[in-house]
Amino acid sequence: MRIRDLILPEDKIFFTLFKEMAQKINEAATTLNEITHELPNGTEKSHKVRQIEHQGDEITRQIYEHLNESLITPLEPDEIARLAPAFDDVLDKIDWVTHQLANYGIQESNDVLKEYSYLITMTGTEITLALNALATLSKPDDVRAHATEINRLYNLSGELLSRAVLELFKAQDLLLIIKLKDIYEGLAKVMEKCNDVGHALSDIAMAHS
C-alpha cells in the first residue's frame, strides 16, 4: 500500500464518482434505446432519463466538491475538471433528445432512430471500458483503444446523419421532416459529446503513460 493511500484514501473517490457517471450514461442510453424501439408508447420513459440526468448533476457537484477539498488527487485537477463536465454534457444531451421524442409526438420509430440509439448504447459501453482502464493509471494503450472505438462510432453516426437527412427530404410530410431532422441532429450531438469524452480520456491516459 502506498503512503498516500494511508494518508488520503479519499482521493480514490474521483474514480468512484466517474464510474457512477459512466453508469448513469449507460442507464440513460439504454432507456433511450428502449424508447426508440417502443414509440409512441415508450416516451413516458423520458421522465426516467430526466431523473438519471438529475442524479448525474449531483455526482458532478460531488466531484467538484471533492476537488476543492482534496490536497492530493489521482489525476491532475485540470484533468478532473475536464472530465466532469464532459460526462455531464453527454447526460444532458441524452435527456434533451429523449424529451424531443416525447414532446414532438413521433408516432412510430424508424431504422435511423434505432440505429442512432444503438450507436449511443455501444459508445456508452466503450466509455465505461476506457474509464475502467484509466482508473489503473497503467493501461494507457487500452484507454486509447477504447477512445479510438468511440471515435469510430462517432464517425459512423456522422455518416448516418448525412444519409438520414438526404432520405428525410424525400418525405411528403413537412412537419414530420422538421421534427425528425431536429431529433436526428440531437442524437448527433449526443455522439459528439461522447467523442469529447473519448478525447479527454485518451489525452489524460497519454499524459500519465
MILO-737137 format. One line per 4 residues: number of its first residue (from 1); for each residue z, y, x of N, C-alpha, C. Coordinates in Angstrom, 3 decimals, padded with zeros to 6 digits. Each point is the difference from the previous one (the first is absolute). Example, Ala and Ser with C-alpha at 12.3 -4.5 7.8 and 13.67 -1.06 7.14 Angstrom:
1	007.800:-005.690:013.190:000.000:001.190:-000.890:000.000:001.200:000.900 ~ -000.720:001.050:-000.350:000.060:001.190:000.820:000.730:001.090:-000.770
//
This chain:
1	000.000:-001.204:000.848:000.000:001.204:-000.848:000.000:001.245:000.877 ~ -000.820:000.981:-000.375:-000.055:001.233:000.768:001.241:000.856:-000.254 ~ 000.331:000.828:000.996:001.127:000.928:-000.145:-000.233:000.912:-001.196 ~ -001.268:000.426:-000.183:-000.305:000.906:-001.104:000.314:-000.642:-001.334
5	-000.213:-001.312:-000.109:000.279:-000.691:-001.263:001.492:000.022:-000.325 ~ 000.828:-000.016:001.036:001.456:000.032:-000.199:000.451:001.393:-000.401 ~ -000.643:001.010:000.577:000.429:001.373:-000.251:-000.569:000.538:-001.306 ~ -001.309:-000.211:-000.197:-000.665:000.562:-001.168:-000.849:-001.047:-000.716
9	000.654:-000.998:-000.612:-000.784:-001.026:-000.700:-000.778:000.562:-001.178 ~ 000.397:001.198:-000.470:-000.667:000.557:-001.159:-001.436:000.435:000.291 ~ -000.388:000.031:001.293:-001.361:000.421:000.286:-001.021:-000.980:-000.572 ~ 000.441:-001.225:-000.310:-000.894:-000.993:-000.583:-000.342:000.325:-001.447
13	000.717:000.947:-000.575:-000.208:000.331:-001.401:-001.412:000.501:-000.257 ~ -000.630:000.594:001.015:-001.331:000.566:-000.215:-001.024:-001.082:-000.333 ~ 000.000:-001.088:000.771:-000.949:-001.063:-000.294:000.354:-000.693:-001.317 ~ 001.283:-000.068:-000.309:000.400:-000.556:-001.296:-000.567:000.836:-001.133
17	000.104:001.309:000.128:-000.498:000.898:-001.043:-001.527:-000.005:-000.061 ~ -000.653:-000.057:001.149:-001.464:-000.064:-000.008:-000.493:-001.298:-000.628 ~ 000.719:-001.086:000.252:-000.380:-001.272:-000.629:000.185:000.073:-001.512 ~ 001.032:000.723:-000.445:000.192:000.190:-001.436:-001.159:000.815:-000.589
21	-000.464:001.000:000.753:-001.139:000.797:-000.466:-001.260:-000.859:-000.098 ~ -000.201:-000.851:001.004:-001.160:-000.894:-000.024:000.068:-000.934:-001.204 ~ 001.217:-000.458:-000.306:000.180:-000.868:-001.168:-000.341:000.754:-001.281 ~ 000.399:001.263:-000.085:-000.310:000.803:-001.193:-001.505:000.205:-000.134
25	-000.685:000.196:001.123:-001.456:000.136:-000.039:-000.625:-001.270:-000.551 ~ 000.488:-001.141:000.459:-000.539:-001.274:-000.483:000.288:-000.209:-001.484 ~ 001.190:000.391:-000.445:000.334:-000.120:-001.413:-000.913:000.886:-000.849 ~ -000.202:001.234:000.462:-000.855:000.928:-000.745:-001.449:-000.474:-000.005
29	-000.471:-000.509:001.152:-001.375:-000.485:000.084:-000.207:-001.215:-000.897 ~ 000.980:-000.888:-000.030:-000.093:-001.180:-000.863:-000.052:000.405:-001.469 ~ 000.811:000.979:-000.371:000.007:000.478:-001.385:-001.327:000.661:-000.352 ~ -000.541:000.792:000.927:-001.318:000.607:-000.221:-001.051:-001.081:-000.212
33	000.051:-001.047:000.793:-000.949:-001.100:-000.133:000.130:-000.666:-001.378 ~ 001.238:-000.160:-000.466:000.220:-000.571:-001.325:-000.598:000.903:-001.086 ~ 000.199:001.301:000.155:-000.509:000.945:-000.990:-001.522:-000.078:-000.095 ~ -000.681:-000.030:001.150:-001.461:-000.005:-000.019:-000.560:-001.298:-000.578
37	000.811:-001.049:-000.010:-000.454:-001.268:-000.570:000.394:-000.160:-001.472 ~ 000.848:000.903:-000.497:000.514:-000.169:-001.361:-000.396:001.139:-000.941 ~ -000.843:000.904:000.471:-000.379:001.137:-000.852:-000.552:-000.474:-001.345 ~ 000.319:000.748:-001.091:000.808:001.221:-000.013:001.501:-000.236:-000.163
41	000.410:-001.269:-000.172:001.394:-000.276:-000.329:000.956:000.163:001.178 ~ -000.513:-000.008:001.230:000.892:000.033:001.152:000.497:001.365:000.388 ~ -000.482:001.042:-000.673:000.312:001.346:000.467:001.475:000.378:-000.167 ~ 000.722:-000.716:-000.856:001.434:000.316:-000.121:000.732:-000.281:001.305
45	-000.614:-000.796:000.869:000.625:-000.303:001.289:-000.047:001.192:000.958 ~ -000.714:001.053:-000.380:-000.014:001.197:000.839:001.407:000.587:000.121 ~ 000.838:-000.231:-001.010:001.385:000.482:000.062:000.781:-000.750:001.075 ~ -000.333:-001.263:000.220:000.633:-000.775:001.069:-000.366:000.591:001.356
49	-001.265:000.384:000.146:-000.438:000.606:001.262:000.717:001.330:000.222 ~ 000.197:000.768:-001.062:000.725:001.278:000.125:001.425:-000.248:000.497 ~ 000.641:-001.052:-000.515:001.343:-000.343:000.476:-000.012:-000.402:001.473 ~ -001.002:-000.772:000.391:-000.124:-000.407:001.404:-000.206:001.231:000.879
53	-000.812:000.945:-000.477:-000.257:001.222:000.765:001.284:000.801:000.184 ~ 000.824:000.078:-001.044:001.278:000.705:000.110:000.923:-000.699:001.001 ~ -000.023:-001.336:-000.015:000.808:-000.753:000.968:-000.487:000.280:001.420 ~ -001.311:000.127:000.166:-000.549:000.346:001.305:000.440:001.374:000.453
57	000.068:000.954:-000.935:000.485:001.339:000.334:001.435:-000.057:000.527 ~ 000.820:-000.846:-000.624:001.392:-000.127:000.436:000.078:-000.610:001.395 ~ -000.832:-001.004:000.263:-000.010:-000.616:001.332:-000.440:001.034:001.043 ~ -001.003:000.785:-000.336:-000.473:001.049:000.911:001.109:001.000:000.285
61	000.744:000.361:-001.037:001.123:000.924:000.190:001.019:-000.590:000.961 ~ 000.283:-001.297:-000.152:000.962:-000.658:000.878:-000.490:-000.024:001.450 ~ -001.301:-000.193:000.179:-000.557:-000.015:001.357:000.247:001.338:000.681 ~ -000.302:001.086:-000.699:000.209:001.326:000.589:001.484:000.297:000.209
65	000.817:-000.481:-000.906:001.445:000.205:000.134:000.523:-000.675:001.256 ~ -000.405:-001.260:000.217:000.428:-000.716:001.197:-000.603:000.622:001.260 ~ -001.208:000.499:-000.115:-000.644:000.624:001.150:000.772:001.236:000.447 ~ 000.509:000.748:-000.950:000.774:001.202:000.324:001.364:-000.325:000.593
69	000.503:-001.209:-000.315:001.351:-000.359:000.437:000.034:-000.859:001.262 ~ -001.104:-000.667:000.323:000.003:-000.977:001.088:-000.230:000.661:001.357 ~ 000.771:-000.433:000.974:-000.162:000.478:001.369:-001.059:-000.817:000.739 ~ -000.068:-001.287:-000.328:-000.972:-000.895:000.623:-000.782:-000.708:-001.099
73	-001.320:-000.011:000.136:-000.849:-000.640:-001.001:-000.920:-001.011:000.684 ~ -000.424:-001.046:-000.716:-000.849:-001.022:000.611:-001.398:000.509:000.334 ~ -000.445:001.028:-000.726:-001.253:000.683:000.274:000.308:001.456:000.294 ~ -000.967:000.714:000.523:000.192:001.429:000.208:000.158:000.692:-001.358
77	000.827:001.030:-000.070:000.201:000.694:-001.280:-001.303:000.466:-000.649 ~ -000.942:000.488:000.832:-001.263:000.462:-000.581:-000.832:-001.157:-000.540 ~ 000.178:-001.204:000.566:-000.701:-001.176:-000.510:000.557:-000.413:-001.355 ~ 001.319:000.042:-000.118:000.632:-000.306:-001.290:-000.419:001.038:-001.039
81	-000.031:001.254:000.421:-000.380:001.080:-000.907:-001.473:-000.085:-000.393 ~ -000.805:-000.662:000.794:-001.414:-000.214:-000.357:-000.149:-001.162:-000.971 ~ 000.744:-001.067:000.221:-000.130:-001.188:-000.843:000.535:000.225:-001.413 ~ 001.144:000.663:-000.097:000.660:000.142:-001.306:-000.910:000.624:-001.057
85	-000.599:001.167:000.258:-000.877:000.575:-001.032:-001.286:-000.790:-000.202 ~ -000.447:-000.717:001.051:-001.217:-000.803:-000.139:000.211:-001.124:-001.012 ~ 001.144:-000.680:000.099:000.327:-001.038:-000.982:000.151:000.617:-001.390 ~ 000.683:001.114:-000.066:000.253:000.647:-001.286:-001.305:000.438:-000.668
89	-000.957:000.454:000.805:-001.289:000.434:-000.548:-000.734:-001.156:-000.680 ~ 000.103:-001.202:000.584:-000.659:-001.154:-000.610:000.564:-000.256:-001.393 ~ 001.326:000.010:-000.105:000.630:-000.223:-001.300:-000.373:001.093:-000.994 ~ -000.034:001.239:000.465:-000.362:001.116:-000.881:-001.402:-000.191:-000.584
93	-000.929:-000.419:000.846:-001.383:-000.148:-000.460:-000.169:-001.205:-000.927 ~ 000.740:-001.078:000.254:-000.061:-001.142:-000.924:000.564:000.412:-001.359 ~ 001.090:000.735:000.025:000.595:000.489:-001.249:-000.993:000.882:-000.751 ~ -000.676:000.871:000.723:-000.949:000.918:-000.623:-001.135:-000.754:-000.695
97	-000.567:-000.989:000.714:-001.166:-000.676:-000.554:000.374:-000.930:-001.162 ~ 001.194:-000.578:000.025:000.416:-000.834:-001.131:000.180:000.857:-001.256 ~ 000.464:001.218:000.185:000.136:000.876:-001.162:-001.347:000.550:-000.454 ~ -000.955:000.122:000.912:-001.356:000.333:-000.418:-000.549:-001.090:-000.927
101	000.199:-001.245:000.397:-000.470:-001.119:-000.811:000.627:000.026:-001.391 ~ 001.282:000.336:-000.057:000.696:000.038:-001.281:-000.418:001.208:-000.836 ~ -000.020:001.165:000.626:-000.252:001.236:-000.741:-001.448:000.140:-000.457 ~ -000.930:-000.593:000.741:-001.409:000.117:-000.364:-000.407:-001.001:-001.070
105	000.885:-000.919:-000.313:-000.288:-000.939:-001.076:-001.197:-000.888:000.267 ~ -000.118:-000.486:001.226:-001.102:-000.905:000.343:000.166:-001.292:-000.798 ~ -001.011:-000.350:-000.770:000.117:-001.093:-000.960:-000.285:-001.379:000.573 ~ -000.688:-000.039:001.121:-000.256:-001.300:000.611:-000.173:000.158:001.504
109	000.299:-001.068:000.698:-000.111:000.034:001.455:-001.440:-000.265:000.422 ~ -000.227:000.093:001.298:-001.308:-000.347:000.559:000.206:-000.521:001.414 ~ -001.065:-000.453:000.604:000.109:-000.615:001.326:000.458:000.995:001.063 ~ -000.377:001.256:-000.151:000.378:001.010:000.993:001.512:000.211:-000.004
113	000.576:000.156:-001.179:001.443:000.187:-000.098:000.748:-001.205:000.567 ~ -000.471:-001.184:-000.312:000.655:-001.215:000.477:-000.134:-000.138:001.513 ~ -001.184:000.315:000.518:-000.210:-000.134:001.446:000.816:001.032:000.768 ~ 000.052:001.222:-000.517:000.795:001.043:000.651:001.475:-000.388:000.046
117	000.521:-000.474:-001.118:001.424:-000.350:-000.036:000.284:-001.189:000.909 ~ -000.963:-000.895:000.133:000.154:-001.141:000.909:000.030:000.479:001.445 ~ -000.871:000.933:000.351:000.002:000.562:001.354:001.327:000.685:000.305 ~ 000.531:000.708:-000.979:001.278:000.686:000.191:001.124:-001.014:000.198
121	-000.025:-001.075:-000.771:001.008:-001.050:000.157:-000.081:-000.637:001.382 ~ -001.204:-000.297:000.453:-000.183:-000.581:001.329:000.475:000.963:001.088 ~ -000.279:001.278:-000.185:000.407:001.003:000.984:001.521:000.117:000.058 ~ 000.645:-000.088:-001.165:001.467:000.029:-000.024:000.607:-001.134:000.806
125	-000.610:-001.172:-000.097:000.467:-001.147:000.783:-000.159:000.264:001.489 ~ -001.135:000.581:000.398:-000.233:000.295:001.413:000.982:001.056:000.520 ~ 000.349:000.956:-000.833:000.990:001.006:000.396:001.340:-000.669:000.285 ~ 000.400:-000.925:-000.866:001.255:-000.722:000.205:-000.035:-000.798:001.299
129	-001.092:-000.691:000.255:-000.117:-000.802:001.215:000.016:000.880:001.245 ~ -000.675:001.134:-000.058:-000.015:000.919:001.142:001.385:000.562:000.269 ~ 000.715:000.340:-001.068:001.344:000.535:000.159:000.946:-001.046:000.570 ~ -000.109:-001.232:-000.465:000.841:-001.078:000.531:-000.244:-000.205:001.489
133	-001.272:000.112:000.414:-000.322:-000.144:001.412:000.541:001.187:000.803 ~ -000.077:001.188:-000.585:000.509:001.190:000.691:001.510:-000.065:000.185 ~ 000.695:-000.603:-000.957:001.467:-000.028:000.024:000.549:-000.696:001.242 ~ -000.781:-000.893:000.598:000.473:-000.685:001.213:-000.199:000.868:001.235
137	-000.846:001.023:-000.110:-000.361:000.876:001.124:-000.527:-000.789:001.189 ~ -000.521:-001.196:-000.265:-000.509:-000.836:001.094:-001.350:-000.629:-000.327 ~ -000.581:000.367:-001.174:-001.262:-000.609:-000.396:-001.022:001.074:-000.372 ~ -000.292:000.907:000.945:-000.941:001.074:-000.339:-001.387:-000.509:-000.357
141	-000.436:-001.087:000.609:-001.328:-000.541:-000.309:-000.068:-000.493:-001.445 ~ 001.092:-000.609:-000.470:000.039:-000.458:-001.387:-000.061:001.182:-000.963 ~ 000.728:001.066:000.347:-000.019:001.190:-000.852:-001.413:000.562:-000.082 ~ -000.654:000.107:001.148:-001.355:000.551:000.022:-000.985:-000.900:-000.738
145	000.210:-001.305:000.066:-000.881:-000.928:-000.727:000.102:000.219:-001.506 ~ 001.220:000.175:-000.485:000.184:000.248:-001.434:-000.529:001.379:-000.384 ~ 000.184:000.986:000.890:-000.528:001.340:-000.270:-001.527:-000.025:-000.047 ~ -000.609:-000.814:000.845:-001.454:-000.151:-000.007:-000.469:-000.606:-001.317
149	000.761:-000.968:-000.510:-000.338:-000.608:-001.281:000.164:001.004:-001.141 ~ 001.029:000.820:000.072:000.178:001.052:-001.001:-001.212:000.927:000.000 ~ -000.459:000.371:001.191:-001.161:000.873:000.114:-001.261:-000.675:-000.526 ~ -000.140:-001.312:000.230:-001.158:-000.732:-000.518:000.007:000.022:-001.533
153	001.165:-000.230:-000.589:000.102:000.023:-001.458:-000.279:001.401:-000.533 ~ 000.459:001.008:000.728:-000.273:001.385:-000.391:-001.503:000.280:000.007 ~ -000.698:-000.471:001.025:-001.453:000.187:000.065:-000.699:-000.713:-001.150 ~ 000.483:-001.195:-000.346:-000.562:-000.721:-001.146:000.187:000.806:-001.279
157	001.159:000.643:-000.115:000.267:000.788:-001.206:-000.929:001.206:-000.085 ~ -000.347:000.562:001.163:-000.949:001.115:000.003:-001.375:-000.432:-000.454 ~ -000.424:-001.179:000.450:-001.288:-000.537:-000.434:000.024:-000.301:-001.500 ~ 001.141:-000.507:-000.469:000.150:-000.304:-001.420:-000.117:001.267:-000.834
161	000.616:001.076:000.456:-000.060:001.258:-000.740:-001.435:000.499:-000.105 ~ -000.735:-000.069:001.097:-001.389:000.468:-000.019:-000.837:-000.793:-000.998 ~ 000.146:-001.321:000.032:-000.750:-000.845:-000.932:000.421:000.258:-001.436 ~ 001.314:000.135:-000.189:000.532:000.150:-001.358:-000.472:001.291:-000.650
165	000.001:001.086:000.763:-000.407:001.286:-000.564:-001.489:-000.017:-000.346 ~ -000.811:-000.587:000.873:-001.436:-000.099:-000.286:-000.240:-000.798:-001.269 ~ 000.714:-001.096:-000.149:-000.149:-000.836:-001.189:000.520:000.715:-001.247 ~ 001.063:000.770:000.204:000.647:000.680:-001.122:-000.949:000.991:-000.670
169	-000.803:000.691:000.785:-000.875:001.018:-000.564:-001.182:-000.579:-000.767 ~ -000.096:-001.318:-000.018:-001.009:-000.647:-000.831:000.497:-000.185:-001.433 ~ 001.320:000.228:-000.204:000.587:-000.171:-001.334:-000.401:001.157:-000.914 ~ 000.161:-000.210:-001.288:-000.405:000.993:-000.998:001.171:000.850:-000.503
173	001.219:-000.541:000.122:001.185:000.680:-000.522:000.506:001.008:001.031 ~ -000.277:001.278:-000.210:000.337:001.036:000.964:001.510:000.099:000.232 ~ 000.771:-000.069:-001.093:001.447:000.111:000.136:000.566:-001.167:000.814 ~ -000.526:-001.198:-000.239:000.457:-001.166:000.755:-000.376:000.136:001.472
177	-001.163:000.550:000.273:-000.423:000.231:001.387:001.012:000.894:000.711 ~ 000.375:001.083:-000.660:000.943:000.951:000.592:001.355:-000.663:000.259 ~ 000.470:-000.755:-000.985:001.298:-000.661:000.135:-000.009:-001.027:001.135 ~ -001.007:-000.862:000.005:-000.039:-001.058:001.001:-000.221:000.559:001.408
181	-000.832:001.022:000.115:-000.212:000.614:001.318:001.309:000.546:000.548 ~ 000.783:000.626:-000.856:001.292:000.546:000.416:000.946:-001.121:000.442 ~ 000.010:-001.091:-000.751:000.854:-001.140:000.338:-000.451:-000.649:001.304 ~ -001.315:-000.193:000.147:-000.515:-000.585:001.241:000.405:000.847:001.210
185	-000.098:001.303:-000.145:000.378:000.886:001.105:001.500:-000.048:000.257 ~ 000.783:-000.214:-001.065:001.441:-000.168:000.168:000.328:-001.270:000.766 ~ -000.714:-001.077:-000.302:000.179:-001.260:000.714:-000.418:000.146:001.463 ~ -001.078:000.764:000.225:-000.447:000.251:001.367:001.057:000.767:000.786
189	000.694:000.906:-000.676:001.058:000.777:000.650:001.171:-000.901:000.397 ~ 000.294:-001.013:-000.822:001.046:-000.962:000.363:-000.372:-000.677:001.314 ~ -001.245:-000.463:000.097:-000.435:-000.681:001.214:000.007:000.939:001.205 ~ -000.328:001.254:-000.216:000.042:000.983:001.086:001.421:000.148:000.542
193	000.970:000.066:-000.905:001.390:000.140:000.428:000.502:-001.271:000.680 ~ -000.470:-001.159:-000.469:000.352:-001.256:000.674:-000.546:-000.009:001.421 ~ -001.213:000.501:000.158:-000.608:000.066:001.331:000.787:000.939:000.909 ~ 000.530:001.077:-000.566:000.847:000.912:000.774:001.237:-000.732:000.521
197	000.581:-000.855:-000.837:001.151:-000.801:000.436:-000.405:-000.914:001.150 ~ -001.164:-000.628:-000.132:-000.480:-000.883:001.061:-000.175:000.737:001.312 ~ -000.579:001.199:-000.050:-000.171:000.799:001.212:001.356:000.341:000.623 ~ 000.947:000.386:-000.848:001.329:000.364:000.506:000.668:-001.179:000.669
201	-000.036:-001.170:-000.624:000.615:-001.192:000.562:-000.659:-000.379:001.320 ~ -001.321:000.090:000.059:-000.725:-000.334:001.222:000.346:000.956:001.135 ~ 000.024:001.289:-000.301:000.319:001.004:001.024:001.409:-000.195:000.549 ~ 000.931:-000.299:-000.897:001.389:-000.196:000.421:000.131:-001.248:000.859
205	-000.686:-001.073:-000.412:000.038:-001.244:000.785:-000.550:000.230:001.395 ~ -001.094:000.754:000.089:-000.622:000.283:001.292:000.959:000.798:000.887 ~ 000.717:000.950:-000.606:000.924:000.835:000.771:001.166:-000.811:000.553 ~ 000.304:-001.120:-000.634:001.145:-000.812:000.438:-000.431:-001.267:000.760
209	-001.302:-000.104:000.306:-000.474:-001.195:000.705:000.108:000.189:001.509
//
